[in-house]
Protein backbone atom coordinates (compact mmCIF):
# COMPACT_ATOMS: atom_id res chain seq x y z
CA UNK A 1 0.00 0.00 0.00
CA UNK A 2 1.39 3.39 -1.00
CA UNK A 3 0.72 6.44 1.09
CA UNK A 4 1.74 10.00 0.45
CA UNK A 5 3.48 11.82 3.25
CA UNK A 6 1.36 14.38 5.05
CA UNK A 7 4.28 16.78 5.10
CA UNK A 8 3.77 20.32 3.92
CA UNK A 9 7.18 21.66 2.94
CA UNK A 10 7.99 25.29 3.46
CA UNK A 11 9.31 26.79 0.25
CA UNK A 12 11.84 29.56 -0.28
CA UNK A 13 10.97 32.42 -2.61
CA UNK A 14 13.02 30.99 -5.50
CA UNK A 15 11.08 27.71 -5.29
CA UNK A 16 7.75 29.59 -5.23
CA UNK A 17 8.81 31.62 -8.29
CA UNK A 18 9.68 28.41 -10.16
CA UNK A 19 6.33 26.80 -9.34
CA UNK A 20 4.04 29.72 -10.17
CA UNK A 21 6.10 31.40 -12.88
CA UNK A 22 5.88 34.86 -11.33
CA UNK A 23 8.55 37.25 -10.11
CA UNK A 24 9.17 38.45 -6.58
CA UNK A 25 7.41 41.79 -7.03
CA UNK A 26 4.21 40.22 -8.40
CA UNK A 27 4.14 37.55 -5.68
CA UNK A 28 4.44 40.16 -2.93
CA UNK A 29 1.85 42.40 -4.61
CA UNK A 30 -0.68 39.56 -4.91
CA UNK A 31 0.02 38.56 -1.32
CA UNK A 32 -0.60 42.13 -0.12
CA UNK A 33 -3.90 42.18 -2.04
CA UNK A 34 -4.96 38.90 -0.43
CA UNK A 35 -4.80 37.04 -3.75
CA UNK A 36 -1.82 34.80 -2.97
CA UNK A 37 -1.00 32.57 0.02
CA UNK A 38 0.51 34.38 2.98
CA UNK A 39 4.13 33.66 3.85
CA UNK A 40 5.40 32.35 7.15
CA UNK A 41 8.18 34.09 9.06
CA UNK A 42 9.93 31.20 10.85
CA UNK A 43 12.59 33.50 12.27
CA UNK A 44 14.95 36.25 11.38
CA UNK A 45 14.60 37.66 7.88
CA UNK A 46 13.53 34.42 6.24
CA UNK A 47 10.14 33.96 4.59
CA UNK A 48 8.60 30.65 3.60
CA UNK A 49 5.40 29.61 1.85
CA UNK A 50 3.38 26.44 2.30
CA UNK A 51 3.96 24.19 -0.72
CA UNK A 52 0.43 22.85 -0.41
CA UNK A 53 -1.08 26.37 -0.47
CA UNK A 54 1.12 27.53 -3.37
CA UNK A 55 0.23 24.50 -5.50
CA UNK A 56 -3.48 24.89 -4.65
CA UNK A 57 -3.28 28.55 -5.73
CA UNK A 58 -1.62 27.55 -9.00
CA UNK A 59 -4.28 24.90 -9.68
CA UNK A 60 -7.04 27.45 -8.98
CA UNK A 61 -5.44 29.87 -11.47
CA UNK A 62 -5.41 27.18 -14.14
CA UNK A 63 -9.06 26.35 -13.49
CA UNK A 64 -10.16 30.00 -13.73
C-alpha positions in Angstrom: 0.0 0.0 0.0 1.4 3.4 -1.0 0.7 6.4 1.1 1.7 10.0 0.4 3.5 11.8 3.3 1.4 14.4 5.0 4.3 16.8 5.1 3.8 20.3 3.9 7.2 21.7 2.9 8.0 25.3 3.5 9.3 26.8 0.2 11.8 29.6 -0.3 11.0 32.4 -2.6 13.0 31.0 -5.5 11.1 27.7 -5.3 7.8 29.6 -5.2 8.8 31.6 -8.3 9.7 28.4 -10.2 6.3 26.8 -9.3 4.0 29.7 -10.2 6.1 31.4 -12.9 5.9 34.9 -11.3 8.6 37.2 -10.1 9.2 38.5 -6.6 7.4 41.8 -7.0 4.2 40.2 -8.4 4.1 37.5 -5.7 4.4 40.2 -2.9 1.9 42.4 -4.6 -0.7 39.6 -4.9 0.0 38.6 -1.3 -0.6 42.1 -0.1 -3.9 42.2 -2.0 -5.0 38.9 -0.4 -4.8 37.0 -3.8 -1.8 34.8 -3.0 -1.0 32.6 0.0 0.5 34.4 3.0 4.1 33.7 3.8 5.4 32.3 7.1 8.2 34.1 9.1 9.9 31.2 10.9 12.6 33.5 12.3 14.9 36.3 11.4 14.6 37.7 7.9 13.5 34.4 6.2 10.1 34.0 4.6 8.6 30.6 3.6 5.4 29.6 1.9 3.4 26.4 2.3 4.0 24.2 -0.7 0.4 22.9 -0.4 -1.1 26.4 -0.5 1.1 27.5 -3.4 0.2 24.5 -5.5 -3.5 24.9 -4.7 -3.3 28.6 -5.7 -1.6 27.6 -9.0 -4.3 24.9 -9.7 -7.0 27.5 -9.0 -5.4 29.9 -11.5 -5.4 27.2 -14.1 -9.1 26.4 -13.5 -10.2 30.0 -13.7 
